[in-house]
Amino acid sequence: MLEGIADKSSRKKIASGIDKLKKNAHLQGKDLRGNLAGYRSVRATQRFRIIFKVATDKVTVRAVGLRKGGDKNDVYELCDKLWRDGEL
């Protein structure tokens, strides 16, 4: 999932952010709304977000991407499209 991110420092911070979700994931980040209700988002770097879902005993990372408000490649826009296509 992280191979497509060229910046080594960002990859390291994202991997660390994902690792931190192993403890108290339900307390981290923020609840998402609308089509993405039930998912949470946490900031991995200033630009990258981790989108995940928490079940009773399992955390599933669904997406890692750039936050580019208003852009079609914004991680939230991409997740919303996946939801509409039935893939999220």
DSSP file (Angstrom, degrees, kcal/mol; ACC not computed):
  #  RESIDUE AA STRUCTURE BP1 BP2  ACC     N-H-->O    O-->H-N    N-H-->O    O-->H-N    TCO  KAPPA ALPHA  PHI   PSI    X-CA   Y-CA   Z-CA
    1    1 A M              0   0    0      0, 0.0     3,-0.4     0, 0.0    63,-0.1   0.000 360.0 360.0 360.0 -32.4    0.0    0.0    0.0
    2    2 A L    >   +     0   0    0      1,-0.2     3,-1.9     2,-0.1     9,-0.1   0.522 360.0  91.4 -94.9  -5.4    2.8    2.4    0.8
    3    3 A E  T 3  S+     0   0    0      1,-0.3    -1,-0.2     8,-0.0     8,-0.0   0.793  80.3  60.9 -61.7 -28.3    5.1    1.5   -2.2
    4    4 A G  T 3  S+     0   0    0     -3,-0.4     2,-0.7     2,-0.0    -1,-0.3   0.488  82.8  92.8 -78.5  -2.4    3.5    4.3   -4.3
    5    5 A I    <   -     0   0    0     -3,-1.9     6,-0.1     1,-0.2    -3,-0.0  -0.835  58.7-166.7 -97.3 113.2    4.6    7.0   -1.9
    6    6 A A        +     0   0    0     -2,-0.7     2,-0.6     4,-0.1    -1,-0.2   0.860  63.1  86.5 -69.6 -38.2    7.9    8.4   -3.1
    7    7 A D     >  -     0   0    0      1,-0.2     4,-2.2     2,-0.1     5,-0.2  -0.526  62.7-159.1 -73.9 115.0    8.9   10.3    0.0
    8    8 A K  H  > S+     0   0    0     -2,-0.6     4,-2.2     1,-0.2    -1,-0.2   0.868  90.7  54.0 -61.5 -39.5   10.7    8.0    2.4
    9    9 A S  H  > S+     0   0    0      2,-0.2     4,-2.2     1,-0.2    -1,-0.2   0.909 109.3  47.9 -63.0 -43.3   10.0   10.2    5.4
   10   10 A S  H  > S+     0   0    0      2,-0.2     4,-2.7     1,-0.2     5,-0.2   0.914 110.0  52.6 -64.5 -42.7    6.2   10.2    4.7
   11   11 A R  H  X S+     0   0    0     -4,-2.2     4,-2.6     1,-0.2    -2,-0.2   0.912 109.7  49.3 -57.8 -42.9    6.2    6.4    4.2
   12   12 A K  H  X S+     0   0    0     -4,-2.2     4,-2.1     2,-0.2    -1,-0.2   0.915 112.5  46.7 -64.5 -43.9    7.9    6.0    7.6
   13   13 A K  H  X S+     0   0    0     -4,-2.2     4,-2.4     2,-0.2    -2,-0.2   0.876 113.0  49.7 -66.2 -38.1    5.4    8.4    9.3
   14   14 A I  H  X S+     0   0    0     -4,-2.7     4,-2.6     2,-0.2     5,-0.2   0.934 110.6  49.3 -66.4 -45.4    2.4    6.6    7.7
   15   15 A A  H  X S+     0   0    0     -4,-2.6     4,-2.2     1,-0.2    -2,-0.2   0.897 112.1  49.2 -59.6 -40.6    3.7    3.2    8.7
   16   16 A S  H  X S+     0   0    0     -4,-2.1     4,-2.1     2,-0.2    -1,-0.2   0.905 109.9  51.4 -64.6 -42.1    4.1    4.5   12.3
   17   17 A G  H  X S+     0   0    0     -4,-2.4     4,-0.7     2,-0.2    -2,-0.2   0.895 110.7  48.0 -62.1 -41.0    0.6    5.9   12.2
   18   18 A I  H >< S+     0   0    0     -4,-2.6     3,-0.9     1,-0.2     4,-0.2   0.906 110.2  52.4 -65.4 -41.4   -0.8    2.6   11.1
   19   19 A D  H >< S+     0   0    0     -4,-2.2     3,-1.6     1,-0.2    -2,-0.2   0.874 103.3  57.8 -62.3 -37.5    1.1    0.8   13.8
   20   20 A K  H >< S+     0   0    0     -4,-2.1     3,-1.5     1,-0.3    -1,-0.2   0.720  90.3  73.3 -66.3 -20.4   -0.3    3.2   16.4
   21   21 A L  T <X S+     0   0    0     -3,-0.9     4,-0.5    -4,-0.7    -1,-0.3   0.637  76.9  78.9 -69.4 -11.6   -3.8    2.1   15.4
   22   22 A K  T <4 S+     0   0    0     -3,-1.6     2,-0.5    -4,-0.2    -1,-0.3   0.751  92.5  56.0 -66.8 -22.3   -3.1   -1.2   17.2
   23   23 A K  T <4 S-     0   0    0     -3,-1.5    -1,-0.1    -4,-0.2     4,-0.1  -0.955 129.7 -23.2-115.6 122.7   -3.8    0.5   20.5
   24   24 A N  T >4  +     0   0    0     -2,-0.5     3,-1.9     1,-0.1     4,-0.4   0.854  69.9 167.8  51.5  46.3   -7.1    2.3   21.1
   25   25 A A  G >< S+     0   0    0     -4,-0.5     3,-1.4     1,-0.3    -1,-0.1   0.837  71.2  64.6 -58.6 -33.2   -7.9    2.9   17.4
   26   26 A H  G 3  S+     0   0    0      1,-0.3    -1,-0.3    -5,-0.1    -2,-0.1   0.652 102.7  49.1 -67.4 -13.4  -11.4    3.9   18.4
   27   27 A L  G <  S+     0   0    0     -3,-1.9     2,-0.3    -4,-0.1    -1,-0.3   0.481  97.0  88.6-100.1  -5.1  -10.0    6.9   20.2
   28   28 A Q  S <  S-     0   0    0     -3,-1.4    13,-0.1    -4,-0.4    -4,-0.0  -0.681  87.1 -11.4 -99.5 148.5   -7.8    8.1   17.4
   29   29 A G  S    S-     0   0    0     -2,-0.3     2,-0.3    11,-0.1    13,-0.2  -0.252  91.5 -61.2  70.2-154.0   -8.6   10.5   14.6
   30   30 A K  E     -A   41   0A   0     11,-2.4    11,-2.1     0, 0.0     2,-0.2  -0.946  42.8-104.9-133.6 152.9  -12.1   11.6   13.8
   31   31 A D  E     -A   40   0A   0     -2,-0.3     9,-0.2     9,-0.2     2,-0.2  -0.531  37.0-134.6 -71.1 139.1  -15.4    9.9   12.8
   32   32 A L        -     0   0    0      7,-2.5     6,-0.6     4,-0.4     2,-0.2  -0.616  19.2-148.6 -93.3 159.5  -16.3   10.4    9.2
   33   33 A R    >   +     0   0    0     -2,-0.2     3,-1.6     4,-0.2     2,-0.1  -0.594  52.6  20.9-119.9 178.6  -19.8   11.4    8.1
   34   34 A G  G >  S-     0   0    0      1,-0.3     3,-1.8     2,-0.2    -2,-0.0  -0.358 129.1  -5.2  65.5-136.8  -22.1   10.9    5.1
   35   35 A N  G 3  S+     0   0    0      1,-0.3    -1,-0.3    -2,-0.1    -3,-0.0   0.738 137.7  56.4 -61.3 -23.0  -21.3    7.9    2.9
   36   36 A L  G X  S+     0   0    0     -3,-1.6     3,-2.0     2,-0.1    -4,-0.4   0.240  73.7 137.5 -97.5  13.5  -18.1    7.3    5.0
   37   37 A A  T <   +     0   0    0     -3,-1.8    -4,-0.2     1,-0.3     3,-0.1  -0.356  65.7  38.6 -57.8 137.2  -20.0    7.0    8.3
   38   38 A G  T 3  S+     0   0    0     -6,-0.6    16,-0.5     1,-0.5    -1,-0.3   0.201 101.4  93.6 100.8 -14.2  -18.5    4.1   10.3
   39   39 A Y  E <   - B   0  53A   0     -3,-2.0    -7,-2.5    -7,-0.1    -1,-0.5  -0.690  61.0-150.2-104.2 162.5  -15.0    4.9    9.1
   40   40 A R  E     -AB  31  52A   0     12,-3.3    12,-2.6    -2,-0.2     2,-0.4  -0.888   2.1-149.4-128.0 161.0  -12.4    7.1   10.9
   41   41 A S  E     -AB  30  51A   0    -11,-2.1   -11,-2.4    -2,-0.3     2,-0.4  -0.996  10.3-175.0-133.9 137.4   -9.6    9.2    9.6
   42   42 A V  E     - B   0  50A   0      8,-2.1     8,-2.7    -2,-0.4     2,-0.5  -0.985  29.4-117.1-131.0 143.9   -6.3   10.1   11.3
   43   43 A R  E     + B   0  49A   0     -2,-0.4     6,-0.2     6,-0.2     3,-0.1  -0.680  28.4 176.9 -81.3 123.4   -3.6   12.5   10.0
   44   44 A A  S    S-     0   0    0      4,-2.3     2,-0.3    -2,-0.5     5,-0.2   0.834  73.4  -8.9 -93.0 -41.2   -0.3   10.6    9.3
   45   45 A T  S    S-     0   0    0      3,-1.4    -1,-0.3   -31,-0.0   -35,-0.0  -0.771  91.5 -81.2-137.8-175.5    1.5   13.7    8.0
   46   46 A Q  S    S+     0   0    0     -2,-0.3    21,-0.0     1,-0.2    -3,-0.0   0.875 130.7  23.7 -60.1 -35.0    0.4   17.2    7.2
   47   47 A R  S    S+     0   0    0     19,-0.1    20,-3.1    -4,-0.0     2,-0.3   0.726 109.4  78.3-104.1 -25.8   -0.8   16.0    3.8
   48   48 A F  E     - C   0  66A   0     18,-0.2    -4,-2.3    16,-0.0    -3,-1.4  -0.680  54.7-167.7 -96.4 140.9   -1.5   12.3    4.2
   49   49 A R  E     -BC  43  65A   0     16,-3.0    16,-2.0    -2,-0.3     2,-0.5  -0.915  13.5-144.5-121.0 149.7   -4.6   10.7    5.9
   50   50 A I  E     -BC  42  64A   0     -8,-2.7    -8,-2.1    -2,-0.3     2,-0.5  -0.973  13.4-159.0-112.6 122.3   -5.2    7.1    6.9
   51   51 A I  E     +BC  41  63A   0     12,-3.1    11,-2.4    -2,-0.5    12,-1.7  -0.895  25.3 160.5-102.7 126.5   -8.8    6.0    6.5
   52   52 A F  E     -BC  40  61A   0    -12,-2.6   -12,-3.3    -2,-0.5     2,-0.4  -0.933  33.3-137.7-145.1 164.9   -9.8    3.0    8.7
   53   53 A K  E     -BC  39  60A   0      7,-2.3     7,-2.8    -2,-0.3     2,-0.5  -0.980  16.2-146.3-126.4 138.7  -12.6    1.1   10.2
   54   54 A V  E     + C   0  59A   0    -16,-0.5     5,-0.2    -2,-0.4     2,-0.2  -0.921  16.9 178.7-109.7 123.1  -12.7   -0.3   13.8
   55   55 A A        -     0   0    0      3,-3.6     3,-0.5    -2,-0.5   -29,-0.1  -0.604  51.4 -85.2-106.4 176.6  -14.5   -3.6   14.6
   56   56 A T  S    S+     0   0    0      1,-0.2     3,-0.1    -2,-0.2    -2,-0.0   0.876 122.9   6.2 -53.4 -43.3  -14.6   -5.1   18.1
   57   57 A D  S    S+     0   0    0      1,-0.1     2,-0.3    -3,-0.0    -1,-0.2   0.188 124.2  63.2-126.5  17.4  -11.3   -6.9   17.7
   58   58 A K        -     0   0    0     -3,-0.5    -3,-3.6     2,-0.0     2,-0.5  -0.999  53.5-156.7-150.0 139.1   -9.9   -5.7   14.4
   59   59 A V  E     -C   54   0A   0     -2,-0.3     2,-0.6    -5,-0.2    -5,-0.2  -0.976  15.3-164.4-114.7 127.1   -8.8   -2.5   12.7
   60   60 A T  E     -C   53   0A   0     -7,-2.8    -7,-2.3    -2,-0.5     2,-0.6  -0.949  10.9-148.1-115.8 117.4   -8.9   -2.4    8.9
   61   61 A V  E     +C   52   0A   0     -2,-0.6    -9,-0.3    -9,-0.2     3,-0.1  -0.743  19.3 177.2 -81.7 120.6   -7.0    0.3    7.0
   62   62 A R  E     +     0   0A   0    -11,-2.4     2,-0.3    -2,-0.6   -10,-0.2   0.735  59.0   0.6 -97.7 -27.2   -9.0    1.0    3.9
   63   63 A A  E     -C   51   0A   0    -12,-1.7   -12,-3.1     2,-0.0     2,-0.4  -0.988  44.8-163.8-161.3 150.3   -7.0    3.8    2.3
   64   64 A V  E     +C   50   0A   0     -2,-0.3     2,-0.3   -14,-0.2   -14,-0.2  -0.988  39.8 129.9-133.0 126.6   -4.0    6.0    2.7
   65   65 A G  E     -C   49   0A   0    -16,-2.0   -16,-3.0    -2,-0.4     2,-0.2  -0.980  53.1 -69.1-166.2 176.9   -3.8    9.1    0.6
   66   66 A L  E     -C   48   0A   0     -2,-0.3     9,-2.7     7,-0.3     2,-0.8  -0.512  35.5-131.9 -79.4 141.6   -3.3   12.8    0.1
   67   67 A R        +     0   0    0    -20,-3.1     2,-0.3    -2,-0.2     7,-0.1  -0.861  38.8 159.3 -91.5 109.2   -5.7   15.4    1.5
   68   68 A K    >   -     0   0    0     -2,-0.8     3,-2.6     3,-0.2     6,-0.3  -0.708  34.9-140.4-132.3  79.3   -6.3   17.8   -1.4
   69   69 A G  T 3  S+     0   0    0     -2,-0.3     3,-0.1     1,-0.3    -2,-0.0  -0.095  83.8   8.5 -46.6 127.9   -9.6   19.5   -0.6
   70   70 A G  T 3  S+     0   0    0      1,-0.3     2,-0.3     2,-0.0    -1,-0.3   0.360 101.3 118.7  83.7  -5.5  -11.7   20.0   -3.8
   71   71 A D    X   -     0   0    0     -3,-2.6     3,-1.8     1,-0.1    -1,-0.3  -0.719  69.8-130.7 -95.6 144.1   -9.5   17.8   -5.9
   72   72 A K  T 3  S+     0   0    0     -2,-0.3    -1,-0.1     1,-0.3    -3,-0.1   0.706 109.7  55.9 -66.2 -17.4  -10.8   14.6   -7.6
   73   73 A N  T 3  S+     0   0    0     -5,-0.1    -7,-0.3     4,-0.1    -1,-0.3   0.286  76.3 128.6 -96.8   9.5   -7.7   12.8   -6.2
   74   74 A D    <>  -     0   0    0     -3,-1.8     4,-2.6    -6,-0.3     5,-0.2  -0.431  68.3-124.6 -62.2 137.0   -8.5   13.8   -2.6
   75   75 A V  H  > S+     0   0    0     -9,-2.7     4,-2.1     1,-0.2     5,-0.1   0.841 111.1  49.9 -57.1 -36.1   -8.4   10.7   -0.3
   76   76 A Y  H  > S+     0   0    0      2,-0.2     4,-2.3   -10,-0.2    -1,-0.2   0.893 110.8  49.2 -71.1 -38.6  -11.9   11.4    0.9
   77   77 A E  H  > S+     0   0    0     -6,-0.2     4,-2.2     2,-0.2    -2,-0.2   0.908 111.6  49.5 -63.7 -42.2  -13.3   11.9   -2.6
   78   78 A L  H  X S+     0   0    0     -4,-2.6     4,-2.3     2,-0.2    -2,-0.2   0.907 111.5  48.3 -65.3 -41.3  -11.6    8.6   -3.7
   79   79 A C  H  X S+     0   0    0     -4,-2.1     4,-2.4    -5,-0.2    -1,-0.2   0.896 110.0  52.4 -64.6 -40.0  -13.1    6.7   -0.7
   80   80 A D  H  X S+     0   0    0     -4,-2.3     4,-2.5     2,-0.2    -2,-0.2   0.903 109.4  49.4 -62.6 -41.1  -16.5    8.2   -1.4
   81   81 A K  H  X S+     0   0    0     -4,-2.2     4,-2.0     2,-0.2    -2,-0.2   0.911 109.6  51.3 -64.0 -42.6  -16.3    7.0   -5.1
   82   82 A L  H  <>S+     0   0    0     -4,-2.3     5,-3.1     1,-0.2     6,-0.8   0.901 110.1  50.5 -60.3 -40.1  -15.2    3.5   -3.8
   83   83 A W  H ><5S+     0   0    0     -4,-2.4     3,-1.5     4,-0.2    -2,-0.2   0.935 109.7  49.2 -62.1 -47.0  -18.3    3.5   -1.6
   84   84 A R  H 3<5S+     0   0    0     -4,-2.5    -1,-0.2     1,-0.3    -2,-0.2   0.836 111.1  50.4 -62.5 -32.7  -20.6    4.5   -4.4
   85   85 A D  T 3<5S-     0   0    0     -4,-2.0    -1,-0.3    -5,-0.2    -2,-0.2   0.432 117.2-115.3 -84.6   0.5  -19.1    1.7   -6.6
   86   86 A G  T < 5S+     0   0    0     -3,-1.5    -3,-0.2    -4,-0.2    -2,-0.1   0.710  86.7 112.9  75.4  21.0  -19.7   -0.8   -3.7
   87   87 A E      <       0   0    0     -5,-3.1    -4,-0.2    -6,-0.2    -5,-0.1   0.419 360.0 360.0-105.8  -0.2  -16.0   -1.4   -3.2
   88   88 A L              0   0    0     -6,-0.8    -5,-0.2    -5,-0.1    -1,-0.1   0.409 360.0 360.0-111.9 360.0  -15.5    0.1    0.2
